[in-house]
Structure formats: structure tokens, C-alpha cells
Amino acid sequence: MKRLVIAVAAFVLFACGNPLVIQTLQEQSVGQITTCNANHIEVIQHNIKEDGSATWTALCQGRTYSCQRAAGTGNNLENAEVSCTEMESQMPE
């Protein structure tokens, strides 16, 4: 039980604060948000599950996108199916 708690805590720590995770999500967004390159995409929220699937919110050029990645592990994450959908603006008028 103690090992499980440590493993889950490590996963959450690295998935939430790891710059490589953010960079990967930015790069995966590029294929879906074709008007922006990875340097212009800001990931503001993300949730990565143990199966490798993920959801995140990306911002670029004043637009907000809801993105998701199918499950996968290791090198399979690079080939996992990713989709991003532009959301209606949530900025106050």
C-alpha cells in the first residue's frame, strides 16, 4: 500500500509540474492548432491519467482550445491520437 501511495504521489508531482510534460502537450497541440507553433501555445490546465491519456486547455493568439490525447505509454504517446477543438471565448466583453 505504501508503494502505491508513493507511486501515485510521484506521478502527480511529475505530471503537474514537469516542464517536459508541458512541452510535450504544446508540441502535440501544434498538429491540431495549425495557426500556432509550440512556442506560441500556452498550456494553462492539464490532467494526465495513469493510462497516458490527457486533457488540457491551450491558448494561442487570443483563442482557447480544449485538447485531448488518447491513452498510450512510453513512446506510444508520440503517436497517440490528439484532437483540439476551439472553444468559445471566455473572456469578458
C-alpha positions as CSV (number, residue, x, y, z in Angstrom):
1,M,0.0,0.0,0.0
2,K,2.8,2.4,0.9
3,R,4.4,1.8,-2.5
4,L,1.2,2.6,-4.3
5,V,0.9,5.9,-2.4
6,I,4.5,6.8,-3.2
7,A,4.0,5.9,-6.9
8,V,0.8,8.0,-7.2
9,A,2.4,11.0,-5.4
10,A,5.4,10.8,-7.7
11,F,3.1,10.6,-10.8
12,V,1.1,13.6,-9.7
13,L,4.2,15.7,-8.8
14,F,5.9,15.0,-12.1
15,A,2.8,15.2,-14.3
16,C,1.7,18.5,-12.8
17,G,5.0,20.4,-12.5
18,N,7.3,18.8,-15.1
19,P,8.3,21.3,-17.9
20,L,8.8,18.3,-20.2
21,V,5.1,17.4,-19.8
22,I,4.0,20.9,-20.7
23,Q,6.4,20.9,-23.7
24,T,5.0,17.6,-24.9
25,L,1.5,18.9,-24.7
26,Q,2.5,22.1,-26.6
27,E,4.1,20.0,-29.3
28,Q,1.1,17.7,-29.6
29,S,-1.2,20.8,-29.8
30,V,0.7,22.1,-32.9
31,G,-0.7,19.4,-35.2
32,Q,-4.2,20.4,-34.2
33,I,-3.7,24.2,-33.8
34,T,-2.1,24.8,-37.2
35,T,-2.0,28.6,-36.8
36,C,0.5,28.4,-34.0
37,N,3.9,26.9,-33.3
38,A,4.8,25.3,-30.0
39,N,6.5,28.5,-28.7
40,H,3.2,30.4,-29.0
41,I,1.0,27.8,-27.4
42,E,0.4,28.2,-23.7
43,V,-0.9,25.2,-21.7
44,I,-2.9,26.6,-18.8
45,Q,-4.6,23.5,-17.4
46,H,-3.8,19.8,-17.9
47,N,-4.8,16.5,-16.5
48,I,-2.8,13.4,-17.3
49,K,-4.1,10.0,-16.3
50,E,-2.2,6.8,-15.5
51,D,-3.1,5.2,-18.9
52,G,-1.3,8.1,-20.7
53,S,-4.5,9.8,-21.8
54,A,-4.6,13.5,-21.2
55,T,-6.8,16.6,-21.4
56,W,-5.6,20.2,-21.4
57,T,-6.5,23.7,-22.3
58,A,-4.3,25.6,-24.7
59,L,-4.2,29.3,-25.5
60,C,-2.8,30.8,-28.7
61,Q,-3.3,34.1,-30.4
62,G,-6.3,35.0,-28.2
63,R,-8.1,31.8,-28.8
64,T,-8.8,29.0,-26.3
65,Y,-8.7,25.3,-27.3
66,S,-9.8,22.2,-25.5
67,C,-7.4,19.3,-26.3
68,Q,-7.3,15.6,-25.5
69,R,-4.9,12.7,-26.1
70,A,-5.9,9.0,-26.3
71,A,-4.3,6.5,-23.9
72,G,-0.8,5.3,-24.5
73,T,2.5,4.8,-22.7
74,G,6.2,5.5,-23.3
75,N,7.0,6.1,-27.0
76,N,3.4,5.4,-27.9
77,L,2.5,8.9,-26.5
78,E,4.1,10.5,-29.5
79,N,1.8,8.6,-31.8
80,A,-1.3,8.8,-29.7
81,E,-4.3,10.4,-31.3
82,V,-4.7,14.1,-30.3
83,S,-7.5,16.4,-31.0
84,C,-8.1,20.1,-30.2
85,T,-11.3,22.0,-30.5
86,E,-11.6,25.8,-30.4
87,M,-13.8,26.9,-27.5
88,E,-15.9,30.0,-27.4
89,S,-14.1,32.9,-25.8
90,Q,-14.5,33.0,-22.0
91,M,-13.1,36.5,-21.8
92,P,-15.5,39.1,-20.5
93,E,-16.6,41.6,-23.2
